[in-house]
């Protein structure tokens, strides 16, 4: 029952081309086909956000998007946000402020937070809590996640000011 | 040799116990480089998934796998008939019961594993599952444990003899085919007599609802049978990898040295990942059958509906007191719903876990506890969800009974607690139900907590609010939730704690490298607790090498010493103790090497932070780094080369962390919505290893407590349909619902633990659930409420208000 289609997706700046069934979920494409295992599977119903990626500038839950819907689009995962040599301020802040424990939600959490801070560089605590409500963490109780995001926001704002 | 560095700087440089060291785990997790079981990928790996029963109770008349086997990519479909010749169609549970691996003639709960489809990928497996045809004959469903004990319907045919009479179970005689065990503690007649003759008796029945640990990562494994070398490697979400290795050996017949169990990074456990599940057995069998690695990963629905529910305790209490409020007796009966199989993970001698800690923090002279375990047509389990075995239930029970007694006495609940606390000078204290509490200073903690929140001020504000409500000025009531908990963690002494005969000691093995760095391996496994960070801190303080130079490794049974794993807050009390003891062995040998190098007698040197110094001559010393090098490059008479140690630690007692929590909330009587204004948590976990991590554990545990108290449940309808199988229905709080918490502490070290630490990971959950619940109930106390059952979701709160006539 092969009804494979041809897809082209840019992932973390690299163009990927492959044949896949349209029913394949994007999270599966990323994790199984492209070996990008930062985004995780937590619920498969869009509730937990462990699979959060950025697609064409918007936060998207990759567990409920078909690969066909991502065709031609630009996808960024945690792997594209920062690494050992170019750590994103959020990645550093989560460590500094103990914003993670088991780490399973962390890639989605940070990926979402990068978008939140792009949309709103100086969010209030309430705005952070509202803006992050699509990402569930079972370990931290969110208090230190909020703190981490506040700290990264302050650092990024200061850096921006210094640059201007 | 002159030392330019101050002693204080040397202490700081170690990053040892007491400092908020940043976590070494975080670099990989924040960069998407964690290695969880679903990230394990092997050449030729297959994927297995289950056909599950849509019915809660049914006979299986036929399973037709032919169409499924036609699906491209499907390689095999296993059923009980395939497993029976191997003796693997049933498996032992950790509770002394046994459980079907694949449905053997009938199913006992919705979602039960019926067949295992093995395919080239998940999509092919899913297609195969759709085409397995199972013919069911529905049977009468029992979801109520009380009805189960009166029913003629025999749920488990393996529990009766040829005359239909209940055979003895793992924990003694059974009084009905659907009855699992009766377990008791304390003195029945004296307790009943005290209560019968008491001036004041308060009684309450409460249901601690069924819920689920629901870690963000579900359970899963990858089994890889290497037939050439006869070795099985099993990666999985195992909170107890060594125990899993032993169980796999016992049930598969493979010799234990040919089995390697690896727990990679685990995405939260909370008790869900202690037990052995059919997916593990089927993956191993499928790998042996196909000769290829086989992966099995639960989806969220599988997880919530089948593996490891928690609680489901029907508790009936009586508490007696003098008119002045001194408690004289406590009686508790529990009907425990275990579902289709008793698959909890309690120590063998404790089928109801440590429920007998239910006298709590109070000096209660006489008590009796009896627990009846019962089978129903619900998912199997009874695991400890972020608590030592059944301690959450016990603490909820006593903290509700105290509130109910306070109402009966028309007394302030904080004062009632205070006059009944075990006093500081009574420790070690032997409770009426048998446990010996190691240390505590409850009055100091309680006074600190009440002062911090201005308790009297809160009560005055609450009284005003009641007046305002009655005058029609507000529709919001104010609740003040109190809880004072004592946990029992760190299972445990081998003399009374084992799982499947395996003593519950734990272990640490240390190797010091020539250049003064080290690796230590433990029998535990972190699931987010930060062991790689904190155990290195214990060692840094014990052996004087910087924590940053110590690698901590867990979870590989080929390299780690045998241990019973991480659950029940046992890592710090047991493996943490083993770590300190192994460190002291290193230090003892280092002392001899130092004395040799300094040309003095062993007794003439003493340890100081990171070195041994000659007594009275601090300028003469050898650092641990120098000693490590000498251990490998000098021939020292009478001393073997190398610097290694191993310790297996059998704790002399459990540890007893405690804490005082206060929650202040507003309750909207018209919408049932609560607003948590304040939550103050004082924890005493003995010696504090890493304050940052302790705080993080408290925040997380309180949030899981909030969830359980205010909305999270596994619910069934009368047909045994699980109504809460997705995160749409099963409440996990988001950042939006969760408040900021205020944390505080006192320090009462454990007298029997090498570093005085007691463990903290589960305290906030254990103490938090009654605190949130008491806050809701307290809001309604002025209007005649005594007790309502959790979870206090909006609907139930609205209903309480309505039942009390508050809607006019």
Interface residues (C-beta under 8 A of the other chain):
Chain A: X1 X21 X23 X24 X28 X31 X32 X35 X36 X37 X38 X39 X40 X41 X42 X43 X44 X45 X47 X48 X50 X77 X78 X79 X82 X83 X84 X87 X91 X92 X94 X95 X96 X98 X100 X101 X102 X103 X104 X105 X106 X107 X110 X128 X129 X130 X132 X133 X134 X135 X136 X137 X138 X139 X140 X141 X142 X143 X144 X145 X146
Chain B: X22 X23 X25 X26 X27 X28 X29 X30 X31 X32 X33 X34 X36 X38 X39 X41 X72 X121 X122 X123 X214 X215 X216 X217 X218 X265 X266 X267 X268 X270 X297 X299 X300 X527 X528 X529 X530 X692 X693 X695 X696 X699 X700 X701 X702 X703 X704 X726 X727 X728 X732 X734 X735 X736 X738 X740 X741
